[in-house]
Amino acid sequence: MNRQMVAEQVRKTLTILKEKNQDGKLSYFVRKYIKQLNNLEGAGKVHNYLKGTTNTFYKKARPSGENRLIALGWEANETENLMTLFVTDKQSVIKKIRKVLKVLREKNKDGACAEYVRKYETQLDELEHAEFIHNYIRGIYYDLYHNHTELYEGESDPFLHELADAEDALNVYLHLHPEAGNAYGEVPEKDPRTMLVTVDGSKIHSYEDFVSVMQKELQFPRDCEGMVDRYLDWIRDLSWFDYDRYVFTIQNTQQMMQNSEHDAKAIIDHFYRMIIPFWDHKYKHCIVCGMRKDIILNLE
């Protein structure tokens, strides 16, 4: 993912906003997107001016019942997520880790979350001082959500969202900067609970090619017919398998980039923005009695 790719997505959403803004009710969002696009097209540091715009879309859409705003909300959500991903750096991760650690310490008066505090303290120390970073906090959200309901006040508790956000931010940072650390640790190749999928990137010339390979490897119940949306639906289902972990390895990634840079970046971006976060914690909002799965993407 690069600055130009993000700018293209912002420009796309801005174009739709302008087309739908004939009555001026979307002027606030138009101004936000213009400011973001100017920032991306400039030479200075990138800032995220779109944070919170999706929630504002829905707040305006629900009481008014305007379908055009609801539809725009989906588009804006994709763009806002992309901006959030793009501006994730070490300092932003450290800030999120510190914020969660502060709350955990406050909740740890009776030792209820001492182990969480220890892991977050170790994570923060390594982020601030170590050259190579491990992921000590992965899975804490899942464990706390299911096993320590006394530590939060319902699913709308902001602390839950901050906890998930911190884990997501660290995962994204380590995925985008593999030289800085290890997001998962080594995976046992003969683990019976792990499914290994290898894709030869040199043979991928389009997203459709990738979908074709993945639907065969993952034995999708129905043909995706080259449609990316269908692929994303099935890979966020996987109900016909009983694996706990899926390790996807894309070999010859550079050749795949040369074949089609736009599609290659989209393939990788969808893993980091949609597939990995879904199976890490978002699945519980979509799948009845669903279970968390480790999704690992290796780029070679």
C-alpha positions as CSV (number, residue, x, y, z in Angstrom):
1,M,0.0,0.0,0.0
2,N,1.4,3.4,-0.9
3,R,0.3,7.1,-0.7
4,Q,-1.0,7.1,-4.3
5,M,-3.2,4.0,-3.7
6,V,-4.8,5.6,-0.6
7,A,-5.3,8.9,-2.5
8,E,-7.1,7.0,-5.3
9,Q,-9.6,5.6,-2.8
10,V,-10.2,8.9,-1.1
11,R,-10.7,10.6,-4.6
12,K,-13.2,7.9,-5.5
13,T,-15.3,8.4,-2.4
14,L,-15.0,12.2,-2.8
15,T,-16.4,12.0,-6.3
16,I,-19.4,10.1,-5.1
17,L,-20.0,12.6,-2.3
18,K,-19.9,15.5,-4.7
19,E,-22.4,13.8,-7.0
20,K,-24.8,13.1,-4.0
21,N,-24.4,16.6,-2.5
22,Q,-26.8,18.5,-4.7
23,D,-28.8,19.8,-1.7
24,G,-25.7,20.7,0.3
25,K,-26.4,18.2,3.2
26,L,-23.1,16.4,2.6
27,S,-20.9,19.5,2.5
28,Y,-19.3,18.7,5.8
29,F,-18.1,15.4,4.5
30,V,-17.0,16.9,1.1
31,R,-14.8,19.3,3.0
32,K,-13.3,16.5,5.1
33,Y,-12.4,14.5,2.0
34,I,-11.0,17.4,0.1
35,K,-8.8,18.2,3.1
36,Q,-7.7,14.6,3.2
37,L,-7.0,14.4,-0.5
38,N,-4.9,17.6,-0.5
39,N,-2.9,16.2,2.5
40,L,-2.2,12.9,0.6
41,E,-1.3,14.7,-2.6
42,G,1.1,17.0,-0.8
43,A,4.6,16.2,0.3
44,G,4.2,16.6,4.0
45,K,3.3,14.1,6.8
46,V,0.0,12.3,6.3
47,H,-2.7,12.9,8.8
48,N,-6.1,11.1,9.2
49,Y,-8.8,13.7,8.8
50,L,-11.5,11.0,8.1
51,K,-11.5,9.5,11.6
52,G,-15.1,9.2,12.8
53,T,-16.7,10.2,9.5
54,T,-18.4,6.8,9.1
55,N,-20.1,7.0,12.5
56,T,-21.3,10.5,11.5
57,F,-22.7,9.1,8.3
58,Y,-24.8,6.6,10.1
59,K,-26.0,9.0,12.8
60,K,-27.4,11.2,10.0
61,A,-28.7,8.3,8.0
62,R,-30.7,6.4,10.7
63,P,-33.0,9.1,11.9
64,S,-33.6,10.4,8.3
65,G,-33.9,7.0,6.8
66,E,-32.1,8.2,3.7
67,N,-30.8,5.2,1.8
68,R,-28.3,7.3,-0.1
69,L,-26.5,8.1,3.2
70,I,-26.5,4.4,4.3
71,A,-25.0,3.4,1.0
72,L,-22.4,6.1,1.2
73,G,-21.6,4.9,4.8
74,W,-20.4,1.6,3.4
75,E,-18.1,3.4,0.9
76,A,-16.9,5.8,3.6
77,N,-16.2,3.0,6.0
78,E,-13.9,1.3,3.5
79,T,-12.0,4.6,2.9
80,E,-11.8,5.5,6.6
81,N,-10.4,2.0,7.4
82,L,-7.8,2.4,4.6
83,M,-6.7,5.7,6.0
84,T,-6.5,4.3,9.5
85,L,-4.3,1.4,8.2
86,F,-2.1,3.7,6.2
87,V,-1.3,6.1,9.1
88,T,-0.5,3.3,11.6
89,D,3.1,3.8,12.8
90,K,5.0,2.8,15.9
91,Q,4.1,5.9,17.9
92,S,0.4,5.5,17.2
93,V,0.6,1.9,18.4
94,I,2.4,2.9,21.5
95,K,-0.2,5.5,22.3
96,K,-3.0,2.9,22.0
97,I,-1.1,0.4,24.1
98,R,-0.5,3.0,26.8
99,K,-4.2,3.9,26.9
100,V,-5.3,0.3,27.4
101,L,-2.6,-0.4,29.9
102,K,-3.8,2.5,32.0
103,V,-7.3,1.2,32.1
104,L,-6.1,-2.4,32.9
105,R,-4.1,-1.1,35.8
106,E,-7.2,0.6,37.2
107,K,-9.2,-2.6,36.9
108,N,-6.5,-4.7,38.5
109,K,-7.1,-3.7,42.1
110,D,-8.0,-7.2,43.1
111,G,-5.6,-8.9,40.7
112,A,-8.4,-9.9,38.3
113,C,-6.3,-8.9,35.2
114,A,-2.7,-9.1,36.5
115,E,-1.7,-11.3,33.5
116,Y,-3.1,-8.8,31.0
117,V,-1.3,-6.0,32.8
118,R,2.0,-8.0,32.7
119,K,1.6,-8.7,28.9
120,Y,0.8,-5.1,28.1
121,E,3.7,-3.8,30.2
122,T,6.0,-6.2,28.4
123,Q,4.6,-5.1,25.0
124,L,5.0,-1.4,25.8
125,D,8.6,-1.9,27.0
126,E,9.5,-3.8,23.8
127,L,7.9,-1.2,21.6
128,E,9.7,1.6,23.3
129,H,13.2,0.0,23.6
130,A,13.7,-3.2,21.6
131,E,14.8,-3.4,18.0
132,F,12.8,-6.5,17.3
133,I,9.2,-6.7,18.5
134,H,7.1,-9.7,19.5
135,N,3.3,-9.8,19.8
136,Y,2.5,-10.4,23.5
137,I,-1.1,-9.1,23.5
138,R,-2.6,-11.1,20.7
139,G,-5.8,-12.8,21.9
140,I,-6.3,-10.8,25.0
141,Y,-9.4,-9.2,23.6
142,Y,-11.0,-12.6,22.9
143,D,-10.0,-14.0,26.3
144,L,-11.2,-11.0,28.3
145,Y,-14.5,-10.7,26.3
146,H,-15.5,-14.3,26.9
147,N,-13.9,-15.1,30.3
148,H,-13.9,-11.8,32.2
149,T,-17.2,-10.1,31.7
150,E,-16.8,-8.4,35.1
151,L,-14.1,-6.2,33.6
152,Y,-16.4,-4.4,31.2
153,E,-20.0,-3.0,31.2
154,G,-21.7,-4.6,28.2
155,E,-20.7,-4.7,24.5
156,S,-21.0,-1.0,24.2
157,D,-18.2,-0.3,26.8
158,P,-15.6,1.9,25.1
159,F,-12.9,-0.2,26.8
160,L,-13.7,-3.2,24.6
161,H,-13.3,-1.1,21.5
162,E,-10.0,0.3,22.7
163,L,-8.7,-3.2,23.5
164,A,-9.6,-4.5,20.1
165,D,-8.2,-1.3,18.5
166,A,-4.9,-1.8,20.2
167,E,-4.5,-5.4,19.1
168,D,-5.5,-4.5,15.5
169,A,-3.0,-1.6,15.4
170,L,-0.1,-3.8,16.6
171,N,-1.0,-6.6,14.1
172,V,-1.2,-4.0,11.3
173,Y,2.1,-2.4,12.2
174,L,3.9,-5.8,12.4
175,H,2.4,-6.9,9.1
176,L,3.4,-3.7,7.3
177,H,6.9,-3.7,8.9
178,P,7.9,-7.4,9.0
179,E,11.5,-6.3,9.6
180,A,10.4,-4.8,12.9
181,G,8.9,-7.8,14.5
182,N,7.0,-11.1,14.5
183,A,3.2,-10.9,14.6
184,Y,2.6,-14.6,15.3
185,G,5.8,-16.6,16.0
186,E,6.7,-19.8,14.2
187,V,3.9,-22.1,13.0
188,P,4.3,-25.9,13.3
189,E,4.1,-27.2,9.8
190,K,2.6,-30.6,10.8
191,D,0.0,-29.2,13.3
192,P,-3.2,-31.1,12.5
193,R,-5.2,-28.1,13.5
194,T,-3.5,-25.9,10.9
195,M,-4.3,-25.6,7.2
196,L,-1.4,-24.5,4.9
197,V,-2.2,-22.8,1.6
198,T,0.5,-21.9,-0.8
199,V,-0.1,-19.6,-3.8
200,D,2.5,-19.0,-6.6
201,G,2.3,-15.3,-7.1
202,S,4.1,-15.5,-10.4
203,K,1.0,-17.0,-11.9
204,I,-1.4,-14.4,-10.5
205,H,-2.1,-11.7,-13.1
206,S,-5.3,-10.4,-11.6
207,Y,-7.5,-10.6,-8.5
208,E,-9.7,-13.0,-10.5
209,D,-6.7,-15.4,-10.9
210,F,-6.2,-15.3,-7.1
211,V,-9.8,-16.0,-6.4
212,S,-9.7,-19.0,-8.8
213,V,-6.8,-20.5,-6.9
214,M,-8.2,-19.8,-3.5
215,Q,-11.6,-21.3,-4.1
216,K,-9.9,-24.6,-5.2
217,E,-7.5,-24.6,-2.3
218,L,-10.2,-23.8,0.3
219,Q,-12.8,-26.0,-1.4
220,F,-15.5,-23.3,-1.5
221,P,-19.0,-24.8,-1.7
222,R,-19.8,-22.6,-4.8
223,D,-17.9,-21.1,-7.6
224,C,-17.0,-17.4,-7.0
225,E,-17.1,-16.8,-10.8
226,G,-14.2,-14.5,-10.4
227,M,-16.1,-12.2,-8.1
228,V,-14.1,-10.7,-5.2
229,D,-17.1,-10.1,-3.0
230,R,-18.0,-13.8,-3.2
231,Y,-14.4,-14.8,-2.3
232,L,-14.5,-12.4,0.7
233,D,-17.8,-13.9,1.8
234,W,-16.6,-17.5,1.7
235,I,-13.2,-16.9,3.3
236,R,-15.1,-15.3,6.2
237,D,-17.2,-18.4,6.5
238,L,-15.0,-21.6,6.3
239,S,-17.7,-23.5,8.2
240,W,-17.0,-26.7,6.2
241,F,-13.5,-27.0,7.8
242,D,-12.6,-27.6,11.4
243,Y,-9.1,-25.9,11.5
244,D,-8.1,-23.4,14.2
245,R,-5.4,-21.8,12.1
246,Y,-4.9,-21.0,8.4
247,V,-1.4,-20.1,7.1
248,F,-1.5,-18.5,3.6
249,T,1.9,-18.2,1.9
250,I,2.2,-16.2,-1.3
251,Q,5.4,-17.0,-3.1
252,N,7.0,-14.8,-5.7
253,T,5.2,-11.7,-4.3
254,Q,7.4,-9.3,-6.2
255,Q,6.5,-11.0,-9.5
256,M,2.8,-10.8,-8.6
257,M,3.3,-7.1,-8.0
258,Q,4.9,-6.7,-11.4
259,N,2.0,-8.7,-13.1
260,S,-0.6,-6.3,-11.6
261,E,0.4,-4.0,-8.9
262,H,-3.1,-2.7,-8.2
263,D,-4.7,-6.1,-7.8
264,A,-1.7,-7.5,-5.8
265,K,-2.0,-4.7,-3.3
266,A,-5.8,-5.2,-3.1
267,I,-5.3,-8.9,-2.4
268,I,-2.8,-8.2,0.4
269,D,-4.8,-5.2,1.8
270,H,-8.0,-7.3,2.1
271,F,-6.1,-9.8,4.3
272,Y,-4.9,-7.1,6.7
273,R,-8.0,-4.9,6.7
274,M,-10.8,-7.5,6.4
275,I,-9.9,-11.2,6.7
276,I,-7.4,-11.2,9.6
277,P,-9.4,-8.7,11.8
278,F,-12.7,-10.6,11.1
279,W,-11.4,-13.9,12.4
280,D,-9.5,-12.3,15.2
281,H,-12.6,-10.8,16.9
282,K,-15.2,-9.4,14.5
283,Y,-16.6,-12.8,13.7
284,K,-18.6,-12.9,16.9
285,H,-20.9,-10.2,15.6
286,C,-21.6,-12.2,12.4
287,I,-21.4,-16.0,13.1
288,V,-23.6,-17.7,15.7
289,C,-21.5,-19.9,18.0
290,G,-18.5,-18.9,15.8
291,M,-14.9,-19.7,17.0
292,R,-11.8,-17.5,16.6
293,K,-9.2,-18.6,14.0
294,D,-5.6,-17.5,13.5
295,I,-5.1,-16.2,10.0
296,I,-1.5,-15.8,9.0
297,L,-0.2,-14.3,5.8
298,N,3.4,-14.9,4.7
299,L,4.8,-13.0,1.7
300,E,7.8,-14.5,0.1
